[in-house]
Amino acid sequence: MAQTPQEKEILAVTQVQRISRVGNIVEVMRVEYRIGDHGPFFVELPKAEFTTDRVHAEIDKIAATIRSL
């Protein structure tokens, strides 16, 4: 059964390291997800800012754009 664009599915959460513009190593949490039949998409947040609410807020922004297409 096909998912509607409102349905979010988290596929994976991984911790990665990135190099900042000033050369520092930054711990980042990467979330791979789908919205309905669309995706996978990725959102990356600094580990210090990684919360359930923040992840869902970022995913909801993309979901709103997909629904408007």
C-alpha positions as CSV (number, residue, x, y, z in Angstrom):
1,M,0.0,0.0,0.0
2,A,1.4,3.4,-1.0
3,Q,2.1,5.9,1.8
4,T,0.6,9.4,1.7
5,P,3.0,12.4,1.7
6,Q,2.1,13.0,5.4
7,E,3.6,9.7,6.5
8,K,7.2,10.0,7.8
9,E,9.4,7.0,8.1
10,I,12.8,7.2,9.7
11,L,15.2,4.8,7.9
12,A,18.4,5.4,9.8
13,V,20.2,7.6,12.3
14,T,24.0,7.8,12.2
15,Q,26.7,9.9,13.8
16,V,29.2,11.3,11.4
17,Q,32.0,13.8,11.6
18,R,32.3,16.9,9.4
19,I,34.9,19.6,9.1
20,S,33.6,23.1,9.7
21,R,34.5,26.1,7.5
22,V,37.2,27.1,10.1
23,G,38.7,23.6,10.1
24,N,37.2,22.1,13.3
25,I,35.8,18.6,13.5
26,V,32.0,18.8,14.3
27,E,30.0,15.8,15.4
28,V,26.8,15.6,13.3
29,M,23.7,13.4,13.6
30,R,22.4,12.3,10.2
31,V,18.8,11.2,9.8
32,E,17.7,9.4,6.6
33,Y,14.0,9.4,6.1
34,R,11.1,9.0,3.6
35,I,7.9,11.0,3.3
36,G,5.3,8.8,1.8
37,D,6.7,7.4,-1.5
38,H,9.3,10.2,-1.7
39,G,12.9,10.0,-0.7
40,P,15.1,9.0,0.9
41,F,16.0,12.4,2.2
42,F,18.6,13.4,4.7
43,V,18.8,16.0,7.5
44,E,22.0,16.7,9.4
45,L,22.1,18.5,12.7
46,P,25.0,19.3,15.0
47,K,25.0,16.7,17.8
48,A,24.5,19.4,20.4
49,E,21.2,20.5,18.6
50,F,19.9,17.0,18.0
51,T,16.5,16.5,19.6
52,T,13.4,14.6,18.6
53,D,11.5,17.9,18.2
54,R,14.2,19.5,16.1
55,V,14.4,16.4,13.7
56,H,10.6,16.3,13.3
57,A,10.5,20.1,12.7
58,E,13.1,19.8,9.9
59,I,11.3,16.8,8.3
60,D,7.9,18.6,8.6
61,K,9.3,21.5,6.6
62,I,10.2,19.2,3.7
63,A,6.9,17.3,4.0
64,A,5.0,20.7,3.6
65,T,6.9,21.4,0.4
66,I,6.2,18.0,-1.0
67,R,2.5,18.3,-0.2
68,S,2.4,21.7,-2.0
69,L,3.8,20.2,-5.3
